Amino acid sequence: MRVKLFIILALIAYIVGVAVCLELYLYANQPLSVYEECRAVCIRPGNSFSDVAQMFQQEGLISDSEKFIWLARLCGEDTRVMAGEYCLSPGMSPKEILSTLVSGKVVLHKVVIPEGYNLQEISDILDAKGIVHREVFLKAATNSSLVKSMGLEGPTFEGYLFPDTYYFPKGTGAERVIKTMVTRFWAAFAPEWIQRAQTLGLSIHQVVTLASMVEKETAVPEERPLIAAVFHNRLKRGMRLECDPTVIYGIKGFDGNIRRVDLKKITPYNTYMISGLPPGPIASPGRASLEAVLYPAHRPYLYFVSRNDGTHKFSTTLSEHNRAVKRFQQQ
């Protein structure tokens, strides 16, 4: 009698088990609907799998959070889900959704860093894209220990965050973003340029500093080697560089108007008042500006002034320059 009862109970348990497995199998492979438009769903670090399952049910991605939890546990994947932003849809089966979470196929956001942007402007872009908070990024970007650990000279990463197009998931750590951009800088800085810098008697930091000044002075490609030539020629003669963008960089809360009094204010970046180069770069130069500094035009120019159309008038003598200023600026 006991043997017969045991067999009956075992048979019932088997049937129930098969039914549960079949139901879970059907659940795992059946999308909630044919509606396939993806929606962004963010899993934050520290979220439990139970929290994730409940969120997915509330978002209309799955029909049953408890079954989703059991599916993940049976597959041994409830502890392997990676945090991040995912693009999921009700048209995906629970099994496909789980596979996406475990694979870490997070959404990548396009981030364009223009040439000539400084740390503050770069942080604004990253913050607006939701990649990393502005304050968190700036703290890391001005961490001198972190700068040193990456083999760079200077107290900050100013100038070394290479302007380019990047793809980052939301919530990327500041150090990872910085490392990616610095790696791109070294990829752009050709090996032969290191030898060329030594030939010119410049450190890489000085090359980047000069290139950032060239970048901020002109957006016209053919003018970059000419601007670089002016700076090189003035440095050789012991003349002050008198670069407006460096003055602006040294002004806290610059309102967009540079005044005569600003040119007389002594700051480490006021190249009207100090001799030689400023302490470091004032923005991130592109490859063309770096190349222009290393291979400047062979011209005797010592001055340039804006023509107010995006181009500049270059001069060799002060008298010629003064005439150009009168023509293009004072009128």
C-alpha positions in Angstrom: 0.0 0.0 0.0 2.8 2.4 0.9 4.7 1.5 -2.2 1.6 2.2 -4.3 1.1 5.5 -2.6 4.7 6.5 -3.1 4.4 5.6 -6.8 1.2 7.7 -7.1 2.8 10.7 -5.4 5.9 10.4 -7.5 3.8 10.3 -10.6 1.8 13.3 -9.6 5.1 15.2 -8.8 6.5 14.2 -12.2 3.4 15.3 -14.0 3.3 18.6 -12.0 7.0 19.1 -12.7 6.6 18.4 -16.4 3.6 20.8 -16.5 5.6 23.6 -14.7 8.6 23.1 -17.0 6.3 23.1 -20.1 4.6 26.3 -18.8 8.0 27.9 -18.1 9.3 26.8 -21.5 6.3 28.3 -23.3 6.6 31.5 -21.2 10.4 31.8 -22.0 9.8 31.6 -25.7 6.6 33.6 -26.1 6.9 37.4 -26.6 4.3 39.5 -24.7 3.1 41.0 -28.0 4.0 41.5 -31.6 4.7 45.2 -30.8 8.4 45.4 -31.4 9.3 49.1 -30.8 12.3 49.2 -28.5 12.3 51.3 -25.3 15.2 52.3 -23.2 15.4 50.6 -19.8 18.1 51.4 -17.3 19.4 48.8 -14.8 21.4 50.6 -12.1 24.2 49.1 -10.1 22.8 47.6 -7.0 19.4 46.7 -8.5 18.4 43.2 -7.4 17.1 40.8 -10.1 13.7 40.9 -8.4 13.7 44.7 -8.8 14.6 44.3 -12.5 11.8 41.7 -13.1 9.2 43.9 -11.4 10.3 46.9 -13.4 10.1 44.9 -16.7 6.5 43.8 -15.8 5.5 47.4 -15.0 7.1 48.6 -18.3 5.0 46.0 -20.2 8.0 44.0 -21.4 7.1 40.7 -19.7 3.8 39.3 -18.4 4.9 37.7 -15.2 7.8 38.8 -13.0 7.8 35.6 -10.9 8.2 33.4 -13.9 10.9 35.6 -15.2 12.8 35.2 -11.9 12.4 31.4 -12.0 13.5 31.3 -15.6 16.7 33.2 -14.7 17.4 31.1 -11.7 17.0 27.8 -13.6 19.4 29.1 -16.2 21.8 30.3 -13.6 21.7 33.8 -14.9 19.9 35.8 -12.2 23.3 36.9 -10.8 24.9 37.6 -14.2 22.8 40.5 -15.3 25.0 43.6 -16.1 24.0 47.1 -15.2 23.4 49.6 -17.9 20.9 51.0 -20.4 19.2 48.4 -22.7 16.9 48.7 -25.7 14.2 46.1 -25.1 10.7 45.5 -26.6 7.6 43.5 -25.8 8.3 41.7 -29.1 11.3 40.0 -27.5 10.7 36.8 -25.7 11.7 36.6 -22.0 14.5 34.3 -23.0 15.8 36.9 -25.5 15.5 39.7 -22.9 17.4 37.7 -20.4 20.1 36.9 -23.0 20.5 40.6 -23.8 20.9 41.5 -20.1 23.5 38.8 -19.5 25.5 39.6 -22.7 25.7 43.3 -21.6 24.6 44.6 -25.0 23.9 48.1 -23.6 22.9 51.0 -25.7 25.8 53.1 -27.0 25.3 56.8 -27.4 27.2 58.9 -30.0 29.3 61.6 -28.4 31.0 64.2 -30.7 33.8 66.2 -29.1 34.6 69.1 -31.4 38.1 70.4 -31.9 39.0 73.3 -29.6 36.7 72.3 -26.7 38.1 72.6 -23.2 37.4 70.4 -20.2 34.4 72.4 -19.1 32.8 72.2 -22.5 33.5 68.5 -22.8 32.0 67.9 -19.4 28.8 69.7 -20.5 28.5 67.4 -23.6 29.0 64.2 -21.5 26.5 65.4 -18.9 23.9 66.3 -21.5 24.3 62.8 -23.0 23.9 61.2 -19.6 27.3 59.5 -20.0 28.8 60.9 -16.8 27.8 63.8 -14.5 29.6 67.1 -15.1 31.0 67.4 -11.6 32.2 63.8 -11.5 34.0 64.2 -14.8 35.7 67.5 -13.9 36.9 66.0 -10.6 38.6 63.1 -12.4 39.8 65.3 -15.3 41.6 67.6 -12.8 43.0 64.8 -10.7 46.8 65.3 -11.0 47.5 61.8 -9.7 45.3 60.3 -12.4 47.1 62.5 -15.0 50.4 61.2 -13.8 49.3 57.6 -13.8 48.6 57.9 -17.5 52.1 59.3 -18.2 51.1 62.8 -19.0 52.6 66.1 -18.0 50.6 68.8 -16.3 48.0 69.0 -13.5 44.9 68.2 -15.6 43.9 66.4 -18.8 43.3 69.6 -20.6 44.4 69.2 -24.2 44.8 65.4 -24.1 41.1 64.5 -24.5 41.2 64.0 -28.2 38.4 65.6 -30.3 36.6 62.8 -32.1 33.4 60.8 -32.3 32.9 58.3 -29.5 30.3 55.8 -28.4 29.6 55.3 -24.7 26.9 53.7 -22.7 25.1 55.9 -20.2 26.7 55.8 -16.7 30.2 55.2 -18.0 32.8 56.0 -15.3 34.7 59.2 -15.7 38.1 57.4 -15.7 37.0 55.1 -18.5 35.9 58.0 -20.6 39.1 59.8 -20.0 41.3 56.8 -20.7 39.4 56.2 -24.0 40.0 59.8 -25.1 43.7 59.8 -24.0 44.2 56.5 -25.9 42.7 58.1 -29.0 45.1 61.1 -28.5 48.1 58.8 -28.6 46.7 56.9 -31.6 46.6 60.3 -33.4 50.0 61.5 -32.2 52.2 59.8 -34.8 55.3 58.1 -33.5 57.6 60.2 -35.7 56.1 63.3 -34.1 57.8 62.5 -30.9 61.2 62.7 -32.6 60.1 65.9 -34.5 59.2 67.6 -31.2 62.6 66.8 -29.8 64.2 68.2 -33.0 62.3 71.4 -32.4 63.4 71.5 -28.7 59.8 71.1 -27.5 58.3 68.6 -25.0 55.0 66.9 -26.0 53.2 69.1 -23.4 54.6 72.2 -25.1 53.5 70.9 -28.5 50.0 70.3 -27.2 49.9 73.7 -25.6 50.9 75.5 -28.8 48.5 73.3 -30.8 45.6 74.3 -28.6 46.4 77.9 -29.2 46.5 77.4 -33.0 43.2 75.5 -32.7 41.5 78.4 -30.9 43.0 81.1 -33.2 41.7 79.8 -36.5 39.3 77.3 -38.0 40.7 77.7 -41.5 42.8 74.7 -42.4 45.4 76.5 -44.5 46.0 79.1 -41.8 47.1 76.7 -39.1 50.7 76.3 -40.3 50.9 80.1 -40.7 49.6 80.7 -37.1 52.0 78.1 -35.9 54.8 79.9 -37.7 54.0 83.2 -36.0 54.2 81.6 -32.6 57.4 79.8 -33.4 59.0 83.0 -34.7 58.0 85.0 -31.7 59.3 82.4 -29.3 62.6 82.4 -31.1 62.9 86.2 -30.8 61.8 86.3 -27.2 58.6 88.1 -28.1 55.4 87.6 -26.1 52.9 85.5 -27.8 50.0 87.9 -27.2 47.3 85.2 -27.9 43.8 86.4 -27.0 42.4 82.8 -26.4 44.9 82.2 -23.6 43.9 85.4 -21.9 40.2 84.3 -22.2 41.1 80.9 -20.7 42.6 82.6 -17.7 39.5 84.7 -17.0 37.0 83.1 -14.6 33.4 83.6 -15.7 34.3 85.1 -19.1 31.3 86.9 -20.5 32.2 86.8 -24.2 33.9 90.2 -24.4 37.6 90.7 -24.0 38.5 94.1 -22.8 41.7 96.2 -22.7 41.8 95.8 -18.9 41.8 92.0 -19.4 44.9 92.2 -21.5 46.7 93.9 -18.6 45.6 91.6 -15.9 48.4 89.3 -14.8 47.4 85.6 -14.9 49.4 82.5 -15.7 47.6 82.4 -19.1 47.9 86.1 -20.1 50.5 85.9 -22.9 50.4 89.7 -23.2 52.0 89.9 -19.8 54.0 86.7 -19.5 56.9 85.5 -21.6 56.9 82.2 -23.4 54.1 79.6 -23.3 51.3 79.4 -20.8 51.4 76.6 -18.2 49.5 74.2 -20.4 46.9 73.7 -23.1 43.7 75.7 -23.2 41.6 73.3 -25.2 41.8 69.9 -27.1 43.6 70.4 -30.4 42.8 68.3 -33.4 45.4 66.4 -35.5 45.8 69.2 -38.0 46.7 71.7 -35.3 49.2 69.3 -33.8 50.8 68.7 -37.2 50.9 72.5 -37.9 52.9 73.1 -34.7 55.4 70.3 -35.6 55.6 71.4 -39.2 55.0 75.1 -39.3 55.1 77.1 -42.6 58.5 78.6 -43.5 57.3 82.2 -43.3 58.8 85.2 -41.4 55.4 86.3 -40.1 55.4 87.8 -36.6 51.8 89.2 -36.5 48.3 88.4 -37.6 45.0 90.2 -37.2 41.4 89.1 -38.0 39.8 90.2 -41.2 36.4 89.7 -39.5 35.5 86.9 -42.0 37.1 84.0 -40.3 40.5 84.6 -41.9 43.6 86.6 -40.9 46.0 89.1 -42.4 49.6 88.1 -41.6 52.4 90.6 -41.4 56.2 90.5 -40.9 56.8 94.0 -39.5 55.0 96.0 -36.8 54.3 98.9 -39.2 52.7 96.5 -41.6 50.7 94.9 -38.8 49.5 98.3 -37.5 48.2 99.2 -41.0 46.3 95.9 -41.1 44.8 96.6 -37.6 43.7 100.0 -38.8 42.2 98.6 -41.9 40.4 95.6 -40.5 39.7 96.5 -36.8 39.7 100.2 -36.1 37.3 100.9 -39.0 
